[in-house]
Amino acid sequence: MEYSPVCHSLYALWSSPVKKKLILLSIMFLIWVYMLYSCVGYCSTMPSLVVDSYRGRETGSAVGKRTESSRTDLVSRLLAKPQPWEDIESDYEEPSIRTAASRDLLNNELETDRADDWGDETGAEQLQQRAPEPSAMSSFSNGSGSKKLPQAIIIGVKKGGTRALLEFLRVHPDIRAVGAEPHFFDRNYENGLEWYRELMPKTLEGQITMEKTPSYFVTREAPARISAMSRDTKVIVVVRDPVTRAISDYTQTLSKKPDIPSFESLTFKNRTTGLIDTSWSAIQIGIYAKHLDNWLQYFPMKQILFVSGERLISDPAGELGRVQDFLGLKRIITDKHFYFNQTKGFPCLKKAEGSSKPHCLGKTKGRTHPNIDPEVVQRLRDFYRPFNMKFYQMTGHNFGWD
């Protein structure tokens, strides 16, 4: 055999133990890189399968879809403008100067204050930021669920505890809810149902889509519009002692407009005669029987659930149990999810949605109420008593406000 310098060099290189090990390691490294590259390429084309103890009844495909949905939600949360949930609830602030017209029509007064509900930007603008146009990424993840119109809506009442209820419900794995108040059925109805649907989070089969806008309960057109969307929609109303609710409403406005008139002067048309000014929204909202009568023209009582704002504080798990039953869901949210914050004076979540840390409603909740003349408070209780009695009769439940 003819002598070859190349063959001789290769033989010498291979015969060295150290060099032999280096060559083998290099080959193994190249193989490992190739396998890693192939695995990444393959995994990116299919959803991962994750074991979920609660959804043992779901197929591997469905669980994989939830995982992909979670990834999409994580990207959205990282890119979205932070929205502290304690500041999202809308406020109908009262004008600092009362006029004769404001005493005649509540709606005119509410229209005046709508621009202040979202701070520097309107609710529609904020929601448009939250509802981006479909992108290649969203098209790629269509298998992770779909956006549906809400099957349940928290329609009221303002300062009743609607934000707390929504955040408590979001702990449930079968409930997906939009954080900001859409105000679709009272302010943005002209945008159409597709605009409304695009605001909703994606849901899987068996999950419920929800939203909350407390002003719906006192909006005359809202029941007909929601019924036109779906007669099967379930509506939830968080109610609270109307006197306490009115004071809380005033307290919220006072925190933003310190120069407004006193609670007493806004309560009465004439303090001497003691005639209550029912055109003031803080008073008007608490006439629950009047507003409920409007809703009963479009929805049967079996589709309306009334949650006690007081019991939501004293027994949150009990009230959440009723809500879960009403929605046809398994009772997942129990006492173990809550602890009572002595400083704030209301319950907090041990673990909020998407977090492993305890979380309470923010500083805008649980404000200290101003001192109100006891005579004024008693006059308000006398005013609300017949309306409360009618409300108890309509709902079949005594809330114990009198």
Steps between C-alpha positions, in 0.01 A plus 500: 500500500632839397610723782286814550604790725133590557410151615800493724398834661144378561627174651732691731220736602259215579759296687543774761262437795456868584430598144265206462290624793488854361373374166230288665388789717481727195287247314268455802464877537404538133244221533354663817468838325326337204254317725424817700439696181268230368306482829445877514374503144260213567366635831424840352248345262282336766363597845660346802310245709471592866338301778230702676365345818174692487423434133560131499189472289656692212690334218872555448419722204280729708762529775761581241275777375480648848877500527529684169232743616693564822810581297303743284346663810846536654630679191193727503549586867863583449425726202182659631493826689476419872149545634481486880168331567421717795476804269298350218149531644316787334392805697197714438637816653264780591546856370625741761214743426139375503262644242123483459542279194701247700206456736267421211690240302749252646628402158616853422703500820657163419592608148689799643728276705573219256819661374652475848446126542835396360731782601695643205354265241147385430382147560466437128858607433631282779299202381627551145850467641393177664345360179776494233430404143547130416864427428699210366564386857128504586421309183767244587342442843140465385503147634531638857135603515272765360355834603134478592237749604450487879260243638484682836524871586535681833265793436517689830494675725761768523677497840330173582803271476506413130879526466557270796253246363659497156851457635388221732328322211808519280666251732268233357663308211173492306450878501676742268421869537612825344659727762391846382134598489393486132194730542371350177128500573493857628774696322653299215200318356542662162834319460317171444517151646819403315682789666361380833600139434854603416540643854434162657771250600527169318320208661497125460197275482326502839646835613280804564575848365408786734518876528382758750368852450303628803323776310299248295257452788387865485516533120150478353613359165734236641248217568358509147845513344637211706187296427545570128854360525380187680185430698693233691747748651528470877522830688641559847419800720705581810277706730583685819315706761398798280580753772853366551537467124405866446752616761769281342414644160534853635828410673647380172401821324630710790842335472528633145312827537558634853310822424159340440210596728434304817314170496213657690451784251503260205255262667213746537323717248399709798650428842216680675227286346718186508418412138759253361659588167450179300665653192840466671649178369634400845138488617344375176718189469381369839133480393562138400134402453453761229800383299420131550151553361659606172718185489209267572339610175777316314642239738324248726598503866669160462767666281578774753710439812516756781821496703509668840782752520500465878527120489771527237708656779386289796477167315666521158520123452128465569401763245749364247345158549160640399652667195676181389174305536316766299757474221480121501862459609668271749566666835875556467522834687469428874611633838858394429531774238436791741641672804360804679710816495438678829653826377285531191196339658417259219613159370797455271611221271779277621599453137370727227462392140840452337685561828635291784481789750210628714317793348245754628296762325699822482494830681193623310294235682402526864530880526404654832156657471446859611286566806140548392234664715304213664177686426583492128583130517169425673310708245660297223410173672139614522509594132643168382289277728196457269727443199700243696183316604386481139846379398489226765161392370617497137813297573358280774793589724524731802841667496454644851557866423207619715 
